[in-house]
Amino acid sequence: MIEHIAILKFKSSTSKEQKDLVIHRLKDLVEEIEAIIEIQIGFNFSERNQGFDIGVTAKFEDRKNLEIFLFHPAHQNVVSFAKQIGLIETITVDFWI
């Protein structure tokens, strides 16, 4: 199984409501992309957050399913929306569990 972790940083001008929409849209992907086993998303409250606003973890059976997720049009739509509202940086880690 693969664990996919992403942390997202937005411009300071991006509103909480806009970030809430990103979280909502990411959570909805589990209904649209069968390759997702599990997905968790939330606001980063760590005092050591280095400006990163949202954390995402998702589980996939294998690399093939991770790739299906990454390039799926529904996921790409969320990425495009996040960029439109001010996504400026993403850090991603993928590893076998």
Secondary structure, DSSP 8 states (H G I E B T S, - for coil): -EEEEEEEEE-TTS-HHHHHHHHHHHHHHHHH-TTEEEEEEEE---TT-TT--EEEEEEESSHHHHHHHHH-HHHHHHHHHHHHHTEEEEEEEEEE-
